[in-house]
């Protein structure tokens, strides 16, 4: 199994949330450990590799409690963004995942550049710009959503979550393209 395939599998585990009560069946930290093992098998001289490895190690350790905490529960009053520990914990994991994705994009873009695959490199650069912009806007606007009326905040949350999920799936499709390219290179 090549490195991009393991990264794909690890991030797919992180994306899927299947719970049995409070316990997460497909724990995120297992997915992050799979990504870490893939990064350790890749060329360490790629741009962003050191940051990707460090961030993956940190987030895999910090994500262990998440397997037992479950998802943050909604409230009967509607949307509630507080400064309680679970909210801060989950938002921090989300920001760390964004940092990890930043470094992964750097690794992928550098890898494509070294393999002289300009099409794959350009595709990664375009997705990188859109992915980062959308996530930064989401996290920047999240605190302001507390002041919006519920009938406005809920549709905005739904649109924001839909955009984030679409971007995550698009990122996984990009990783599959890198996997196919690496497999093609290994055949020759």
C-alpha positions as a Markdown table, in Angstrom:
| # | Residue | x | y | z |
|---|---|---|---|---|
| 1 | Unk | 0.0 | 0.0 | 0.0 |
| 2 | Unk | 1.6 | 3.3 | -1.1 |
| 3 | Unk | 1.8 | 6.3 | 1.1 |
| 4 | Unk | -1.0 | 8.3 | -0.6 |
| 5 | Unk | -3.3 | 5.3 | -0.2 |
| 6 | Unk | -2.7 | 5.2 | 3.6 |
| 7 | Unk | -3.2 | 9.0 | 3.8 |
| 8 | Unk | -6.4 | 8.6 | 2.0 |
| 9 | Unk | -7.5 | 5.8 | 4.3 |
| 10 | Unk | -6.5 | 7.7 | 7.4 |
| 11 | Unk | -8.4 | 10.9 | 6.4 |
| 12 | Unk | -11.4 | 8.9 | 5.4 |
| 13 | Unk | -11.5 | 7.4 | 8.9 |
| 14 | Unk | -11.3 | 10.9 | 10.3 |
| 15 | Unk | -14.1 | 12.1 | 8.1 |
| 16 | Unk | -16.5 | 9.2 | 8.9 |
| 17 | Unk | -18.2 | 9.5 | 12.3 |
| 18 | Unk | -19.9 | 6.3 | 13.4 |
| 19 | Unk | -20.8 | 6.1 | 17.1 |
| 20 | Unk | -22.1 | 3.4 | 19.3 |
| 21 | Unk | -23.6 | 5.5 | 22.1 |
| 22 | Unk | -20.8 | 7.8 | 23.2 |
| 23 | Unk | -18.0 | 5.6 | 21.8 |
| 24 | Unk | -16.7 | 6.4 | 18.3 |
| 25 | Unk | -16.3 | 3.1 | 16.4 |
| 26 | Unk | -13.9 | 4.5 | 13.8 |
| 27 | Unk | -11.8 | 6.6 | 16.1 |
| 28 | Unk | -10.1 | 9.7 | 14.6 |
| 29 | Unk | -6.8 | 9.0 | 16.3 |
| 30 | Unk | -6.5 | 5.7 | 14.4 |
| 31 | Unk | -6.9 | 7.6 | 11.1 |
| 32 | Unk | -4.3 | 10.1 | 12.2 |
| 33 | Unk | -1.8 | 7.4 | 13.1 |
| 34 | Unk | -2.4 | 5.9 | 9.7 |
| 35 | Unk | -1.5 | 9.2 | 8.1 |
| 36 | Unk | 1.6 | 9.5 | 10.4 |
| 37 | Unk | 2.8 | 6.1 | 9.3 |
| 38 | Unk | 2.3 | 7.1 | 5.6 |
| 39 | Unk | 4.2 | 10.3 | 6.2 |
| 40 | Unk | 7.1 | 8.4 | 7.9 |
| 41 | Unk | 7.3 | 6.3 | 4.7 |
| 42 | Unk | 7.7 | 9.2 | 2.4 |
| 43 | Unk | 10.7 | 11.4 | 1.4 |
| 44 | Unk | 11.5 | 13.5 | 4.4 |
| 45 | Unk | 12.9 | 16.3 | 2.2 |
| 46 | Unk | 9.6 | 17.4 | 0.8 |
| 47 | Unk | 8.4 | 20.9 | 1.7 |
| 48 | Unk | 6.1 | 20.8 | 4.7 |
| 49 | Unk | 7.0 | 17.2 | 5.7 |
| 50 | Unk | 8.4 | 18.1 | 9.1 |
| 51 | Unk | 5.4 | 20.2 | 10.0 |
| 52 | Unk | 3.0 | 17.5 | 8.7 |
| 53 | Unk | 4.6 | 14.8 | 10.8 |
| 54 | Unk | 4.7 | 17.0 | 13.9 |
| 55 | Unk | 1.1 | 18.1 | 13.6 |
| 56 | Unk | -0.1 | 14.6 | 12.8 |
| 57 | Unk | 1.6 | 13.3 | 16.0 |
| 58 | Unk | 0.1 | 16.1 | 18.1 |
| 59 | Unk | -3.4 | 15.7 | 16.8 |
| 60 | Unk | -3.3 | 11.9 | 17.0 |
| 61 | Unk | -2.5 | 12.1 | 20.7 |
| 62 | Unk | -5.0 | 14.9 | 21.4 |
| 63 | Unk | -7.8 | 13.1 | 19.5 |
| 64 | Unk | -7.7 | 10.0 | 21.8 |
| 65 | Unk | -10.3 | 11.4 | 24.2 |
| 66 | Unk | -12.6 | 12.2 | 21.3 |
| 67 | Unk | -13.2 | 8.5 | 20.8 |
| 68 | Unk | -14.9 | 8.3 | 24.2 |
| 69 | Unk | -16.5 | 11.8 | 24.5 |
| 70 | Unk | -18.8 | 11.4 | 21.5 |
| 71 | Unk | -20.0 | 14.4 | 19.5 |
| 72 | Unk | -21.0 | 17.7 | 21.2 |
| 73 | Unk | -24.7 | 17.6 | 22.0 |
| 74 | Unk | -27.1 | 20.2 | 20.8 |
| 75 | Unk | -29.3 | 22.1 | 23.2 |
| 76 | Unk | -33.0 | 22.3 | 23.5 |
| 77 | Unk | -32.8 | 26.1 | 23.0 |
| 78 | Unk | -31.2 | 25.7 | 19.5 |
| 79 | Unk | -27.7 | 26.7 | 18.4 |
| 80 | Unk | -25.4 | 27.2 | 21.4 |
| 81 | Unk | -21.8 | 28.2 | 21.0 |
| 82 | Unk | -20.3 | 28.4 | 24.4 |
| 83 | Unk | -16.8 | 28.6 | 26.0 |
| 84 | Unk | -17.2 | 25.3 | 27.7 |
| 85 | Unk | -14.5 | 22.6 | 27.5 |
| 86 | Unk | -16.1 | 20.3 | 24.9 |
| 87 | Unk | -16.7 | 23.2 | 22.5 |
| 88 | Unk | -13.1 | 24.5 | 22.9 |
| 89 | Unk | -11.7 | 21.0 | 22.5 |
| 90 | Unk | -13.6 | 20.2 | 19.3 |
| 91 | Unk | -12.9 | 23.6 | 17.8 |
| 92 | Unk | -9.2 | 23.1 | 18.6 |
| 93 | Unk | -9.1 | 19.7 | 17.0 |
| 94 | Unk | -10.7 | 21.3 | 13.9 |
| 95 | Unk | -8.1 | 24.0 | 13.8 |
| 96 | Unk | -5.3 | 21.5 | 14.2 |
| 97 | Unk | -6.8 | 19.4 | 11.4 |
| 98 | Unk | -6.7 | 22.6 | 9.2 |
| 99 | Unk | -3.0 | 23.1 | 10.1 |
| 100 | Unk | -2.3 | 19.4 | 9.2 |
| 101 | Unk | -4.1 | 19.9 | 5.9 |
| 102 | Unk | -2.1 | 23.0 | 5.2 |
| 103 | Unk | 1.1 | 20.9 | 5.6 |
| 104 | Unk | -0.3 | 18.0 | 3.6 |
| 105 | Unk | -1.0 | 20.3 | 0.7 |
| 106 | Unk | 2.6 | 21.6 | 0.9 |
| 107 | Unk | 3.9 | 18.0 | 0.8 |
| 108 | Unk | 1.6 | 17.1 | -2.1 |
| 109 | Unk | 2.5 | 20.2 | -4.2 |
| 110 | Unk | 6.2 | 19.7 | -3.6 |
| 111 | Unk | 5.9 | 16.0 | -4.5 |
| 112 | Unk | 4.1 | 16.8 | -7.7 |
| 113 | Unk | 6.7 | 19.4 | -8.5 |
| 114 | Unk | 9.5 | 17.0 | -8.0 |
| 115 | Unk | 7.8 | 14.4 | -10.2 |
| 116 | Unk | 7.2 | 17.2 | -12.8 |
| 117 | Unk | 3.5 | 16.6 | -12.9 |
| 118 | Unk | 2.3 | 20.1 | -13.6 |
| 119 | Unk | -1.3 | 19.2 | -14.0 |
| 120 | Unk | -1.5 | 17.5 | -10.6 |
| 121 | Unk | 0.5 | 20.3 | -9.0 |
| 122 | Unk | -1.8 | 23.0 | -10.4 |
| 123 | Unk | -4.9 | 21.0 | -9.3 |
| 124 | Unk | -3.5 | 20.8 | -5.8 |
| 125 | Unk | -2.7 | 24.5 | -5.7 |
| 126 | Unk | -6.2 | 25.5 | -6.8 |
| 127 | Unk | -7.8 | 23.2 | -4.2 |
| 128 | Unk | -5.4 | 24.4 | -1.6 |
| 129 | Unk | -6.3 | 28.1 | -2.1 |
| 130 | Unk | -10.1 | 27.4 | -2.0 |
| 131 | Unk | -9.9 | 24.9 | 0.8 |
| 132 | Unk | -7.9 | 27.2 | 3.1 |
| 133 | Unk | -10.0 | 30.3 | 2.2 |
| 134 | Unk | -13.3 | 28.5 | 2.9 |
| 135 | Unk | -12.1 | 27.0 | 6.2 |
| 136 | Unk | -10.5 | 30.2 | 7.5 |
| 137 | Unk | -13.8 | 32.1 | 6.7 |
| 138 | Unk | -15.8 | 29.4 | 8.4 |
| 139 | Unk | -13.7 | 29.6 | 11.6 |
| 140 | Unk | -13.5 | 33.4 | 11.5 |
| 141 | Unk | -17.3 | 33.8 | 11.1 |
| 142 | Unk | -18.2 | 31.1 | 13.7 |
| 143 | Unk | -17.9 | 33.4 | 16.8 |
| 144 | Unk | -20.1 | 36.0 | 15.1 |
| 145 | Unk | -22.9 | 33.4 | 14.5 |
| 146 | Unk | -23.7 | 33.5 | 18.3 |
| 147 | Unk | -25.2 | 37.0 | 17.8 |
| 148 | Unk | -27.4 | 36.0 | 14.8 |
| 149 | Unk | -31.1 | 35.0 | 15.3 |
| 150 | Unk | -31.6 | 31.2 | 15.2 |
| 151 | Unk | -33.6 | 31.3 | 11.9 |
| 152 | Unk | -30.5 | 32.8 | 10.3 |
| 153 | Unk | -27.8 | 30.9 | 12.1 |
| 154 | Unk | -29.1 | 27.4 | 11.5 |
| 155 | Unk | -29.2 | 27.8 | 7.6 |
| 156 | Unk | -25.7 | 29.4 | 7.7 |
| 157 | Unk | -24.4 | 26.5 | 9.8 |
| 158 | Unk | -25.9 | 24.0 | 7.3 |
| 159 | Unk | -24.4 | 25.8 | 4.3 |
| 160 | Unk | -21.0 | 26.0 | 6.1 |
| 161 | Unk | -21.0 | 22.4 | 7.0 |
| 162 | Unk | -22.1 | 21.4 | 3.5 |
| 163 | Unk | -19.2 | 23.4 | 2.0 |
| 164 | Unk | -16.7 | 21.9 | 4.4 |
| 165 | Unk | -17.9 | 18.3 | 3.7 |
| 166 | Unk | -17.7 | 18.9 | -0.1 |
| 167 | Unk | -14.2 | 20.3 | 0.3 |
| 168 | Unk | -13.2 | 17.2 | 2.4 |
| 169 | Unk | -14.5 | 14.9 | -0.2 |
| 170 | Unk | -12.7 | 16.9 | -3.0 |
| 171 | Unk | -9.5 | 16.7 | -0.9 |
| 172 | Unk | -9.9 | 12.9 | -0.7 |
| 173 | Unk | -10.4 | 12.7 | -4.5 |
| 174 | Unk | -7.2 | 14.7 | -5.0 |
| 175 | Unk | -5.3 | 12.3 | -2.7 |
| 176 | Unk | -6.6 | 9.4 | -4.9 |
| 177 | Unk | -5.2 | 11.2 | -7.9 |
| 178 | Unk | -1.8 | 11.4 | -6.2 |
| 179 | Unk | -2.1 | 7.7 | -5.3 |
| 180 | Unk | -2.8 | 6.8 | -9.0 |
| 181 | Unk | 0.1 | 8.9 | -10.1 |
| 182 | Unk | 2.5 | 7.3 | -7.6 |
| 183 | Unk | 1.2 | 3.8 | -8.7 |
| 184 | Unk | 1.8 | 4.7 | -12.3 |
| 185 | Unk | 5.3 | 5.9 | -11.6 |
| 186 | Unk | 6.1 | 2.7 | -9.7 |
| 187 | Unk | 5.1 | 0.6 | -12.6 |
| 188 | Unk | 7.7 | 2.2 | -14.9 |
